[in-house]
Amino acid sequence: MTNRLEALLNLLNQNPNDSFTKYGIALEYVAKKDFINAEKYFKTLLESDPNYVPAYMQYAILKSNQNNIEEAKYLFNQGIIKAREAGDKRAASEMEEFLDEL
């Protein structure tokens, strides 16, 4: 039986432009504490789909947990802008709360 990460990587091979799959892969790498690959997939996702709001929050949390506070703040701010542009008040509010705690 393949694990979730392998299944997601196979899905991405079939549809390389799927943002949700890239996001899932990044989260799986975070769960495995493979932060280098997690960051790689967050970056790839945001380069190909800069409006994918959840990625900003999760990537910023990752950077915050690595004590890279300036990069975390930047990602939260970018995510807040994108969330507001998308009319996603809840996501913007959540990221503002995280940002205030940094």
C-alpha positions in Angstrom: 0.0 0.0 0.0 1.4 3.4 -0.9 1.5 6.1 1.6 -0.2 9.5 1.2 3.0 11.2 0.0 3.6 8.7 -2.7 0.0 8.9 -3.8 0.2 12.7 -4.0 3.5 12.6 -5.9 1.8 10.2 -8.4 -1.1 12.6 -8.7 1.2 15.5 -9.4 2.9 13.5 -12.1 -0.4 13.1 -13.8 -1.4 16.7 -13.3 1.7 18.9 -12.7 -0.3 22.1 -12.5 -2.6 21.0 -9.7 -2.2 23.5 -6.8 -4.1 21.4 -4.3 -1.8 18.5 -4.9 1.3 20.6 -4.5 -0.1 22.0 -1.2 -0.9 18.5 0.0 2.7 17.4 -0.8 4.1 20.3 1.1 2.0 19.5 4.1 3.0 15.9 4.0 6.7 16.9 4.0 6.0 19.2 7.0 4.4 16.3 8.8 7.5 14.2 8.1 9.7 17.1 9.3 11.3 17.2 5.9 11.4 21.0 5.8 13.6 21.3 2.8 11.2 19.5 0.5 8.2 21.2 2.2 9.7 24.6 1.4 10.4 23.5 -2.2 6.8 22.6 -2.8 5.5 25.7 -1.1 7.7 27.8 -3.3 6.8 25.9 -6.4 3.1 26.3 -5.6 3.3 30.0 -4.9 5.3 30.6 -8.1 2.7 28.8 -10.2 -0.4 29.9 -8.3 0.3 33.1 -6.3 -3.3 33.4 -5.3 -3.3 30.1 -3.4 -4.0 31.7 0.0 -3.6 28.6 2.4 0.0 28.1 1.2 1.0 31.5 2.5 -0.2 30.7 6.0 1.3 27.2 6.2 4.6 28.4 4.7 4.8 31.3 7.0 4.1 29.0 10.0 6.9 26.8 8.8 9.3 29.7 8.6 8.2 31.0 12.0 8.9 27.6 13.5 12.4 27.7 12.0 12.9 31.2 13.7 13.0 32.9 10.3 10.7 35.6 11.6 11.3 38.2 8.8 10.4 35.7 6.1 7.4 34.5 8.1 6.2 38.1 8.4 6.7 38.7 4.7 4.7 35.5 3.9 1.9 36.4 6.3 1.7 39.9 4.8 1.6 38.6 1.3 -1.1 36.1 2.3 -3.2 38.7 3.9 -3.1 40.8 0.7 -4.1 37.8 -1.4 -6.8 36.7 1.0 -8.3 40.2 1.0 -8.2 40.3 -2.8 -10.0 37.0 -2.9 -12.6 38.3 -0.3 -11.5 35.6 2.2 -11.9 37.6 5.4 -11.4 34.6 7.6 -8.0 33.6 6.2 -6.9 37.3 6.3 -8.0 37.5 10.0 -6.2 34.3 10.9 -3.0 35.4 9.3 -3.2 38.8 11.0 -3.5 37.0 14.4 -0.4 34.9 13.6 1.4 38.1 12.5 0.5 39.9 15.6 2.1 37.2 17.7 5.5 37.4 15.9 
